[in-house]
Structure formats: C-alpha cells, structure tokens
C-alpha cells in the first residue's frame, strides 16, 4: 500500500492537473465498484451491489485530504435536497479505522452514506478510472449502472447540483 504521506503529496501537488484531464466517463465501467465489498461506518461488511439501480454520486475521500474536506458540506447539502427524490450520495473513505472515520464524519456533519474501502481503496479507484488514485474522486452513476461523469479533484457546488439534477431527470 502507498504511504499516506506520498498519497497526500500527490493529492496536493497533482490533483489540479489531473482534474483538468480526467478519462472519458463513457469509457468507464462501474462493475468493479458494484462488485466491491466495503464496510459501513460501524465496520460491518457492506456489499456495494445493494446500491445498484439507484442514482448515485460516489465520492472517494480521505481524512487528511484538504480538498475532500471542502466538498463534504456540498455533498451533504445535495443529500439533504435530493435524498427524498431518490438520489444516493455515498462517501467512500480510504481508511481502515472505522472509529476515526466515524468521528471525522460526525465532526464534518456528513449526513450521507459513509463507507470504508480499507486496504482495497487504491486498487478500487484504479479499477474504475482513477489510475493515479487521486482524492477526491467522484463518479456520477445512473440507475442502469452507467458512469455518466467523473471528477478527479474536488467538485464545486454547481457541479454537484448539476450532477444531481442530471441523475434525477433520467428514468
């Protein structure tokens, strides 16, 4: 596994460059994500496949990632606005310490689904279109499981809002 300091350096130094040139969403598959065995905030196993068929905004993040911390309130706001209309916002922490993640998500008022990738997080991100494992990394996935959009680097409030509206107008 890549040392945390190295990942942080990559996140801070190179994320703005990668965010400008993400791989084409149309060429990506969410199959590896739906096959993933993650853990919930209580450290219980969580099969991501149970979210298949739902419109999803899936955000990979880390506690030490400053851009991740900046977009959390916007993701929570999207959850608050659109959950009753069927949107599911999911945050996948690149962490293996459930208690630390639980404390962090409480402090940052993350009101959406919180999962832990544990040691498989880097490989999972690489398998779904983020070869350098940059965080934050967000996928917008429709009800059919098709990746509509991706974002390497933090999403703006406008991008999150547009993604939510795009997902909810599809049937």
N, CA, C and O of each residue as an XYZ file, in Angstrom:
684
protein
N       0.841     -1.177      0.000
C       0.000      0.000      0.000
C       0.891      1.246      0.000
O       1.966      1.257      0.599
N       0.432      2.271     -0.668
C       1.199      3.509     -0.798
C       1.184      4.271      0.530
O       0.123      4.404      1.140
N       2.319      4.766      0.987
C       2.360      5.505      2.251
C       1.462      6.748      2.195
O       1.358      7.412      1.163
N       0.832      7.038      3.306
C      -0.106      8.157      3.396
C       0.532      9.475      2.975
O      -0.101     10.264      2.273
N       1.770      9.732      3.388
C       2.444     10.989      3.036
C       2.607     11.111      1.525
O       2.478     12.199      0.963
N       2.888      9.996      0.881
C       3.054     10.017     -0.572
C       1.724     10.313     -1.260
O       1.678     11.083     -2.219
N       0.649      9.705     -0.776
C      -0.673      9.961     -1.345
C      -1.048     11.422     -1.149
O      -1.555     12.063     -2.069
N      -0.802     11.951      0.048
C      -1.107     13.350      0.320
C      -0.338     14.262     -0.620
O      -0.904     15.213     -1.160
N       0.923     13.988     -0.820
C       1.730     14.804     -1.728
C       1.159     14.778     -3.133
O       1.057     15.816     -3.787
N       0.791     13.608     -3.592
C       0.193     13.503     -4.922
C      -1.113     14.278     -4.998
O      -1.379     14.967     -5.982
N      -1.922     14.162     -3.962
C      -3.210     14.860     -3.926
C      -3.022     16.363     -4.017
O      -3.681     17.031     -4.814
N      -2.139     16.883     -3.217
C      -1.957     18.329     -3.144
C      -1.228     18.908     -4.351
O      -1.545     20.010     -4.799
N      -0.256     18.171     -4.875
C       0.564     18.703     -5.955
C      -0.020     18.480     -7.340
O       0.093     19.347     -8.207
N      -0.638     17.336     -7.557
C      -1.005     16.973     -8.916
C      -2.502     16.936     -9.189
O      -2.902     16.912    -10.353
N      -3.325     16.931     -8.183
C      -4.765     16.834     -8.405
C      -5.302     17.926     -9.320
O      -6.147     17.629    -10.164
N      -4.856     19.180     -9.199
C      -5.396     20.189    -10.111
C      -5.098     19.885    -11.576
O      -5.923     20.180    -12.441
N      -3.954     19.308    -11.868
C      -3.614     18.962    -13.244
C      -4.497     17.817    -13.721
O      -5.061     17.888    -14.813
N      -4.624     16.758    -12.917
C      -5.434     15.617    -13.317
C      -6.902     15.996    -13.403
O      -7.626     15.470    -14.248
N      -7.349     16.890    -12.548
C      -8.749     17.271    -12.556
C      -9.125     17.905    -13.890
O     -10.293     17.869    -14.277
N      -8.162     18.482    -14.599
C      -8.447     19.116    -15.877
C      -8.550     18.102    -17.003
O      -9.143     18.405    -18.038
N      -7.991     16.908    -16.838
C      -7.976     15.939    -17.928
C      -8.361     14.539    -17.447
O      -7.553     13.614    -17.541
N      -9.595     14.367    -16.928
C      -9.989     13.038    -16.476
C     -10.250     12.128    -17.667
O     -10.527     12.609    -18.766
N     -10.164     10.805    -17.459
C     -10.512      9.895    -18.537
C     -11.987     10.050    -18.897
O     -12.788     10.469    -18.062
N     -12.342      9.721    -20.107
C     -13.726      9.859    -20.557
C     -14.632      8.955    -19.737
O     -14.370      7.760    -19.606
N     -15.695      9.523    -19.186
C     -16.629      8.753    -18.372
C     -17.266      7.636    -19.187
O     -17.530      6.556    -18.659
N     -17.515      7.888    -20.469
C     -18.169      6.893    -21.306
C     -17.348      5.606    -21.410
O     -17.908      4.534    -21.642
N     -16.052      5.700    -21.242
C     -15.182      4.532    -21.364
C     -15.054      3.778    -20.047
O     -14.402      2.735    -20.002
N     -15.652      4.271    -18.991
C     -15.501      3.668    -17.672
C     -16.655      2.742    -17.345
O     -17.768      2.908    -17.842
N     -16.374      1.776    -16.511
C     -17.394      0.858    -16.034
C     -17.421      0.909    -14.515
O     -16.381      1.015    -13.865
N     -18.610      0.832    -13.967
C     -18.766      0.808    -12.515
C     -18.819     -0.623    -11.986
O     -19.094     -0.833    -10.805
N     -18.562     -1.601    -12.839
C     -18.670     -3.000    -12.425
C     -17.807     -3.322    -11.207
O     -18.261     -4.000    -10.285
N     -16.571     -2.839    -11.200
C     -15.686     -3.124    -10.056
C     -16.244     -2.515     -8.774
O     -16.108     -3.093     -7.696
N     -16.864     -1.359     -8.895
C     -17.460     -0.720     -7.715
C     -18.631     -1.548     -7.200
O     -18.742     -1.787     -5.998
N     -19.511     -1.990     -8.114
C     -20.660     -2.783     -7.679
C     -20.245     -4.157     -7.152
O     -20.996     -4.786     -6.407
N     -19.065     -4.622     -7.528
C     -18.563     -5.904     -7.023
C     -17.814     -5.750     -5.701
O     -17.471     -6.744     -5.062
N     -17.562     -4.514     -5.292
C     -16.726     -4.257     -4.114
C     -17.416     -4.649     -2.811
O     -18.616     -4.447     -2.627
N     -16.623     -5.209     -1.927
C     -17.048     -5.491     -0.558
C     -16.398     -4.429      0.322
O     -15.190     -4.456      0.560
N     -17.196     -3.518      0.789
C     -16.699     -2.422      1.614
C     -17.173     -2.645      3.046
O     -17.645     -3.728      3.393
N     -17.044     -1.611      3.871
C     -17.525     -1.676      5.250
C     -18.305     -0.407      5.550
O     -17.988      0.666      5.036
N     -19.329     -0.537      6.385
C     -20.100      0.639      6.753
C     -19.441      1.363      7.924
O     -18.376      0.961      8.393
N     -20.077      2.423      8.387
C     -19.500      3.247      9.451
C     -19.331      2.482     10.766
O     -18.555      2.895     11.628
N     -20.052      1.376     10.921
C     -19.916      0.549     12.119
C     -18.955     -0.617     11.899
O     -18.861     -1.522     12.729
N     -18.239     -0.583     10.767
C     -17.251     -1.593     10.397
C     -17.870     -2.933     10.006
O     -17.182     -3.953      9.980
N     -19.156     -2.932      9.707
C     -19.818     -4.155      9.240
C     -19.644     -4.262      7.720
O     -19.600     -3.238      7.037
N     -19.547     -5.464      7.190
C     -19.421     -5.636      5.739
C     -20.600     -4.984      5.013
O     -21.737     -5.011      5.484
N     -20.295     -4.403      3.863
C     -21.308     -3.718      3.054
C     -21.067     -4.066      1.593
O     -20.025     -3.719      1.036
N     -22.006     -4.737      0.980
C     -21.908     -5.088     -0.442
C     -22.433     -3.899     -1.254
O     -23.617     -3.567     -1.194
N     -21.538     -3.271     -2.007
C     -21.936     -2.100     -2.782
C     -23.025     -2.440     -3.796
O     -23.774     -1.558     -4.216
N     -23.120     -3.703     -4.191
C     -24.129     -4.141     -5.164
C     -25.543     -3.803     -4.716
O     -26.437     -3.681     -5.554
N     -25.766     -3.650     -3.419
C     -27.112     -3.326     -2.940
C     -27.561     -1.929     -3.375
O     -28.740     -1.594     -3.256
N     -26.636     -1.117     -3.874
C     -26.988      0.222     -4.347
C     -27.260      0.258     -5.851
O     -27.621      1.302     -6.394
N     -27.089     -0.875     -6.516
C     -27.364     -0.938     -7.952
C     -28.837     -0.576     -8.192
O     -29.723     -0.984     -7.442
N     -29.069      0.191     -9.245
C     -30.428      0.600     -9.577
C     -30.802      1.962     -9.022
O     -31.883      2.475     -9.308
N     -29.918      2.548     -8.234
C     -30.156      3.874     -7.661
C     -29.286      4.905     -8.370
O     -28.180      4.582     -8.802
N     -29.764      6.131     -8.495
C     -28.883      7.194     -8.996
C     -27.867      7.533     -7.898
O     -28.238      7.787     -6.752
N     -26.585      7.531     -8.264
C     -25.522      7.646     -7.264
C     -24.531      8.759     -7.571
O     -24.135      8.964     -8.719
N     -24.145      9.464     -6.533
C     -22.939     10.290     -6.559
C     -22.013      9.633     -5.549
O     -22.284      9.632     -4.348
N     -20.914      9.073     -6.053
C     -19.982      8.303     -5.222
C     -18.669      9.075     -5.127
O     -18.020      9.345     -6.137
N     -18.293      9.422     -3.908
C     -17.121     10.258     -3.672
C     -16.100      9.510     -2.814
O     -16.381      9.134     -1.675
N     -14.909      9.301     -3.383
C     -13.797      8.732     -2.617
C     -13.060      9.875     -1.933
O     -12.783     10.898     -2.559
N     -12.745      9.708     -0.663
C     -12.132     10.779      0.114
C     -11.195     10.193      1.164
O     -11.144      8.982      1.380
N     -10.454     11.098      1.810
C      -9.567     10.709      2.908
C      -9.608     11.807      3.979
O      -9.792     12.984      3.670
N      -9.436     11.406      5.220
C      -9.499     12.375      6.331
C      -8.443     13.457      6.218
O      -8.674     14.589      6.642
N      -7.290     13.133      5.655
C      -6.176     14.079      5.584
C      -6.217     14.951      4.332
O      -5.352     15.810      4.160
N      -7.179     14.759      3.473
C      -7.262     15.458      2.183
C      -8.030     16.771      2.334
O      -9.235     16.764      2.586
N      -7.338     17.886      2.181
C      -7.962     19.213      2.351
C      -9.076     19.458      1.331
O     -10.154     19.901      1.728
N      -8.870     19.189      0.029
C      -9.978     19.396     -0.917
C     -11.198     18.524     -0.598
O     -12.335     18.925     -0.847
N     -10.958     17.349     -0.054
C     -12.075     16.484      0.343
C     -12.922     17.167      1.414
O     -14.152     17.148      1.358
N     -12.256     17.761      2.373
C     -12.964     18.427      3.472
C     -13.808     19.595      2.966
O     -14.867     19.889      3.520
N     -13.335     20.255      1.912
C     -14.060     21.408      1.382
C     -15.332     21.009      0.653
O     -16.293     21.778      0.640
N     -15.366     19.829      0.045
C     -16.562     19.456     -0.710
C     -17.594     18.695      0.123
O     -18.732     18.531     -0.318
N     -17.224     18.231      1.307
C     -18.157     17.482      2.149
C     -19.450     18.256      2.426
O     -20.527     17.671      2.313
N     -19.392     19.549      2.785
C     -20.661     20.261      3.034
C     -21.560     20.320      1.799
O     -22.784     20.287      1.925
N     -20.968     20.407      0.617
C     -21.760     20.455     -0.616
C     -22.402     19.101     -0.907
O     -23.540     19.038     -1.371
N     -21.680     18.028     -0.638
C     -22.253     16.697     -0.815
C     -23.373     16.457      0.191
O     -24.392     15.853     -0.145
N     -23.187     16.926      1.420
C     -24.247     16.809      2.427
C     -25.476     17.609      2.014
O     -26.605     17.156      2.199
N     -25.261     18.791      1.457
C     -26.382     19.627      1.003
C     -27.146     18.937     -0.127
O     -28.376     18.979     -0.159
N     -26.421     18.299     -1.057
C     -27.086     17.580     -2.145
C     -27.897     16.405     -1.588
O     -29.014     16.143     -2.033
N     -27.324     15.714     -0.622
C     -28.063     14.629      0.030
C     -29.348     15.170      0.650
O     -30.424     14.604      0.455
N     -29.232     16.260      1.392
C     -30.395     16.834      2.063
C     -31.481     17.247      1.062
O     -32.670     17.041      1.305
N     -31.057     17.833     -0.067
C     -32.011     18.312     -1.075
C     -32.666     17.192     -1.872
O     -33.846     17.287     -2.211
N     -31.917     16.128     -2.176
C     -32.393     15.173     -3.178
C     -32.601     13.739     -2.702
O     -33.043     12.908     -3.496
N     -32.309     13.414     -1.468
C     -32.471     12.031     -0.994
C     -33.921     11.573     -1.104
O     -34.173     10.428     -1.481
N     -34.869     12.431     -0.788
C     -36.285     12.053     -0.855
C     -36.746     11.814     -2.290
O     -37.771     11.170     -2.516
N     -35.994     12.330     -3.257
C     -36.315     12.108     -4.672
C     -35.555     10.904     -5.233
O     -35.692     10.579     -6.412
N     -34.751     10.241     -4.390
C     -34.115      9.004     -4.795
C     -32.609      9.044     -4.972
O     -31.992      8.000     -5.183
N     -32.001     10.218     -4.892
C     -30.546     10.307     -5.054
C     -29.845      9.709     -3.841
O     -30.231      9.960     -2.699
N     -28.819      8.921     -4.101
C     -27.984      8.382     -3.028
C     -26.583      8.953     -3.183
O     -25.931      8.761     -4.209
N     -26.130      9.656     -2.153
C     -24.767     10.170     -2.106
C     -23.983      9.225     -1.207
O     -24.414      8.901     -0.100
N     -22.821      8.784     -1.699
C     -22.000      7.829     -0.965
C     -20.586      8.381     -0.841
O     -19.983      8.788     -1.835
N     -20.064      8.394      0.367
C     -18.667      8.754      0.598
C     -17.888      7.502      0.965
O     -18.239      6.807      1.919
N     -16.830      7.209      0.211
C     -16.010      6.033      0.487
C     -14.656      6.515      1.005
O     -13.867      7.104      0.266
N     -14.406      6.257      2.268
C     -13.167      6.686      2.909
C     -12.033      5.727      2.581
O     -12.196      4.508      2.633
N     -10.883      6.296      2.242
C      -9.676      5.490      2.042
C      -9.019      5.337      3.407
O      -8.004      5.963      3.711
N      -9.617      4.504      4.195
C      -9.192      4.363      5.579
C      -9.579      2.977      6.056
O     -10.478      2.353      5.492
N      -8.910      2.491      7.089
C      -9.283      1.208      7.659
C      -9.656      1.326      9.137
O      -9.879      0.317      9.805
N      -9.723      2.552      9.644
C     -10.042      2.790     11.042
C     -11.462      3.324     11.155
O     -11.696      4.524     11.014
N     -12.408      2.428     11.410
C     -13.819      2.801     11.446
C     -14.109      3.870     12.498
O     -14.883      4.794     12.247
N     -13.503      3.752     13.652
C     -13.764      4.719     14.719
C     -13.294      6.123     14.323
O     -14.008      7.101     14.545
N     -12.114      6.225     13.747
C     -11.595      7.526     13.311
C     -12.468      8.124     12.215
O     -12.731      9.326     12.214
N     -12.913      7.294     11.288
C     -13.796      7.776     10.217
C     -15.127      8.219     10.799
O     -15.658      9.259     10.409
N     -15.666      7.450     11.720
C     -16.939      7.807     12.364
C     -16.813      9.153     13.079
O     -17.707      9.992     12.965
N     -15.730      9.372     13.806
C     -15.518     10.650     14.497
C     -15.391     11.798     13.498
O     -15.956     12.872     13.701
N     -14.644     11.561     12.420
C     -14.453     12.580     11.391
C     -15.781     12.941     10.736
O     -16.099     14.119     10.577
N     -16.555     11.926     10.358
C     -17.813     12.198      9.659
C     -18.818     12.909     10.562
O     -19.651     13.680     10.085
N     -18.739     12.654     11.832
C     -19.601     13.373     12.784
C     -19.157     14.835     12.879
O     -19.990     15.740     12.850
N     -17.864     15.062     12.990
C     -17.331     16.425     13.092
C     -17.633     17.242     11.838
O     -17.887     18.443     11.923
N     -17.606     16.586     10.668
C     -17.857     17.285      9.402
C     -19.312     17.184      8.951
O     -19.654     17.592      7.841
N     -20.159     16.643      9.816
C     -21.596     16.548      9.563
C     -21.918     15.904      8.223
O     -22.727     16.416      7.448
N     -21.276     14.782      7.967
C     -21.564     14.002      6.755
C     -22.863     13.246      7.005
O     -22.910     12.320      7.814
N     -23.904     13.648      6.306
C     -25.221     13.058      6.524
C     -25.569     12.003      5.471
O     -26.663     11.439      5.499
N     -24.672     11.742      4.572
C     -24.934     10.765      3.516
C     -24.265      9.437      3.855
O     -23.576      9.330      4.869
N     -24.462      8.437      3.022
C     -23.920      7.093      3.253
C     -22.399      7.141      3.330
O     -21.733      7.670      2.440
N     -21.858      6.576      4.418
C     -20.413      6.585      4.643
C     -19.900      5.151      4.684
O     -20.379      4.320      5.455
N     -18.909      4.883      3.827
C     -18.328      3.554      3.748
C     -16.816      3.632      3.880
O     -16.223      4.693      3.684
N     -16.199      2.513      4.210
C     -14.743      2.415      4.291
C     -14.259      1.438      3.234
O     -14.808      0.346      3.084
N     -13.226      1.840      2.504
C     -12.646      0.966      1.482
C     -11.588      0.051      2.080
O     -11.256     -0.987      1.508
N     -11.064      0.440      3.228
C      -9.974     -0.292      3.877
C      -8.797     -0.423      2.924
O      -8.533      0.490      2.142
N      -8.083     -1.548      2.976
C      -6.856     -1.677      2.181
C      -7.111     -1.785      0.678
O      -6.165     -1.678     -0.103
N      -8.331     -1.989      0.256
C      -8.624     -2.139     -1.167
C      -8.993     -0.852     -1.877
O      -9.320     -0.886     -3.064
N      -8.952      0.275     -1.199
C      -9.412      1.535     -1.780
C      -8.622      2.010     -2.983
O      -9.207      2.445     -3.974
N      -7.304      1.933     -2.910
C      -6.461      2.400     -4.023
C      -6.731      1.553     -5.263
O      -6.942      2.093     -6.349
N      -6.726      0.245     -5.110
C      -6.964     -0.652     -6.243
C      -8.365     -0.449     -6.821
O      -8.550     -0.510     -8.036
N      -9.332     -0.212     -5.969
C     -10.698      0.015     -6.439
C     -10.771      1.286     -7.280
O     -11.360      1.283     -8.361
N     -10.178      2.366     -6.793
C     -10.186      3.607     -7.572
C      -9.487      3.400     -8.913
O      -9.965      3.881     -9.941
N      -8.389      2.705     -8.913
C      -7.663      2.451    -10.161
C      -8.511      1.634    -11.133
O      -8.472      1.869    -12.341
N      -9.268      0.686    -10.616
C     -10.096     -0.176    -11.460
C     -11.270      0.575    -12.092
O     -11.806      0.141    -13.111
N     -11.665      1.685    -11.499
C     -12.832      2.403    -12.024
C     -12.477      3.747    -12.649
O     -13.339      4.616    -12.782
N     -11.222      3.924    -13.031
C     -10.888      5.094    -13.835
C     -10.031      6.151    -13.205
O      -9.948      7.262    -13.728
N      -9.388      5.847    -12.099
C      -8.526      6.808    -11.424
C      -7.157      6.149    -11.245
O      -6.807      5.740    -10.138
N      -6.371      6.045    -12.343
C      -5.127      5.280    -12.297
C      -4.098      5.788    -11.304
O      -3.270      5.007    -10.832
N      -4.123      7.067    -10.972
C      -3.156      7.634    -10.021
C      -3.701      7.662     -8.595
O      -3.009      8.093     -7.672
N      -4.941      7.204     -8.413
C      -5.578      7.140     -7.094
C      -5.637      8.499     -6.405
O      -5.356      8.613     -5.212
N      -6.000      9.518     -7.159
C      -6.150     10.877     -6.635
C      -7.443     10.980     -5.832
O      -8.466     10.419     -6.226
N      -7.403     11.683     -4.728
C      -8.613     12.019     -3.977
C      -8.683     13.534     -3.843
O      -7.652     14.201     -3.754
N      -9.870     14.067     -3.829
C     -11.141     13.375     -4.004
C     -11.346     12.909     -5.435
O     -10.771     13.451     -6.379
N     -12.178     11.893     -5.566
C     -12.529     11.295     -6.848
C     -14.009     10.971     -6.789
O     -14.459     10.278     -5.876
N     -14.770     11.467     -7.756
C     -16.221     11.320     -7.714
C     -16.736     10.733     -9.017
O     -16.298     11.104    -10.106
N     -17.670      9.815     -8.880
C     -18.362      9.225    -10.019
C     -19.845      9.547     -9.908
O     -20.417      9.547     -8.818
N     -20.456      9.822    -11.053
C     -21.897     10.036    -11.151
C     -22.428      8.843    -11.946
O     -22.087      8.665    -13.115
N     -23.268      8.026    -11.298
C     -23.705      6.755    -11.871
C     -25.224      6.727    -11.938
O     -25.900      6.974    -10.940
N     -25.760      6.424    -13.125
C     -27.216      6.413    -13.283
C     -27.827      5.104    -12.786
O     -27.113      4.205    -12.342
N     -29.140      5.006    -12.863
C     -29.872      3.840    -12.366
C     -29.487      2.542    -13.074
O     -29.617      1.457    -12.507
N     -29.016      2.660    -14.304
C     -28.608      1.483    -15.060
C     -27.163      1.070    -14.752
O     -26.671      0.086    -15.305
N     -26.490      1.808    -13.883
C     -25.120      1.497    -13.518
C     -24.092      2.089    -14.459
O     -22.913      1.739    -14.395
N     -24.528      2.986    -15.337
C     -23.624      3.627    -16.295
C     -22.960      4.847    -15.645
O     -23.628      5.661    -15.008
N     -21.639      4.962    -15.814
C     -20.912      6.121    -15.317
C     -21.164      7.281    -16.280
O     -20.741      7.240    -17.435
N     -21.853      8.311    -15.799
C     -22.167      9.465    -16.637
C     -21.068     10.508    -16.613
O     -20.743     11.108    -17.637
N     -20.498     10.720    -15.439
C     -19.457     11.730    -15.255
C     -18.479     11.261    -14.188
O     -18.818     10.466    -13.311
N     -17.262     11.772    -14.287
C     -16.282     11.572    -13.231
C     -15.609     12.908    -12.963
O     -15.630     13.816    -13.794
N     -15.022     13.001    -11.799
C     -14.272     14.203    -11.449
C     -13.084     13.791    -10.594
O     -13.242     13.191     -9.531
N     -11.904     14.123    -11.073
C     -10.685     13.973    -10.289
C     -10.443     15.332     -9.648
O     -10.293     16.332    -10.348
N     -10.405     15.371     -8.345
C     -10.312     16.645     -7.633
C     -11.683     17.019     -7.091
O     -12.681     16.363     -7.390
N     -11.722     18.055     -6.308
C     -12.959     18.457     -5.641
C     -14.004     18.961     -6.628
O     -13.691     19.666     -7.588
N     -15.241     18.586     -6.372
C     -16.364     19.094     -7.159
C     -16.833     20.406     -6.547
O     -16.787     20.591     -5.331
N     -17.278     21.304     -7.399
C     -17.874     22.547     -6.917
C     -19.338     22.287     -6.578
O     -19.903     21.262     -6.959
N     -19.936     23.220     -5.866
C     -21.359     23.106     -5.553
C     -22.181     23.029     -6.838
O     -23.139     22.260     -6.920
N     -21.808     23.820     -7.834
C     -22.537     23.824     -9.110
C     -22.417     22.474     -9.817
O     -23.392     21.999    -10.400
N     -21.245     21.852     -9.776
C     -21.064     20.540    -10.406
C     -21.882     19.463     -9.693
O     -22.473     18.602    -10.345
N     -21.919     19.506     -8.379
C     -22.706     18.541     -7.618
C     -24.186     18.732     -7.916
O     -24.908     17.759     -8.136
N     -24.635     19.968     -7.926
C     -26.035     20.276     -8.219
C     -26.417     19.804     -9.625
O     -27.460     19.178     -9.808
N     -25.579     20.102    -10.609
C     -25.854     19.688    -11.989
C     -25.892     18.158    -12.096
O     -26.735     17.608    -12.805
N     -24.996     17.484    -11.407
C     -24.969     16.023    -11.424
C     -26.233     15.447    -10.814
O     -26.816     14.513    -11.366
N     -26.660     15.986     -9.693
C     -27.883     15.515     -9.040
C     -29.084     15.705     -9.960
O     -29.899     14.795    -10.113
N     -29.194     16.858    -10.560
C     -30.326     17.130    -11.454
C     -30.289     16.223    -12.680
O     -31.331     15.744    -13.127
N     -29.103     15.983    -13.225
C     -28.955     15.096    -14.385
C     -29.439     13.683    -14.024
O     -30.173     13.061    -14.792
N     -29.032     13.193    -12.878
C     -29.423     11.854    -12.457
C     -30.920     11.736    -12.219
O     -31.529     10.728    -12.577
N     -31.515     12.754    -11.622
C     -32.918     12.668    -11.239
C     -33.874     12.912    -12.392
O     -35.042     12.533    -12.306
N     -33.420     13.524    -13.448
C     -34.324     13.729    -14.581
C     -34.346     12.510    -15.495
O     -35.206     12.411    -16.371
N     -33.423     11.593    -15.305
C     -33.398     10.351    -16.104
C     -34.362      9.342    -15.511
O     -34.550      9.297    -14.295
N     -34.949      8.568    -16.329
C     -35.799      7.453    -15.863
C     -35.541      6.270    -16.699
O     -36.146      5.219    -16.485
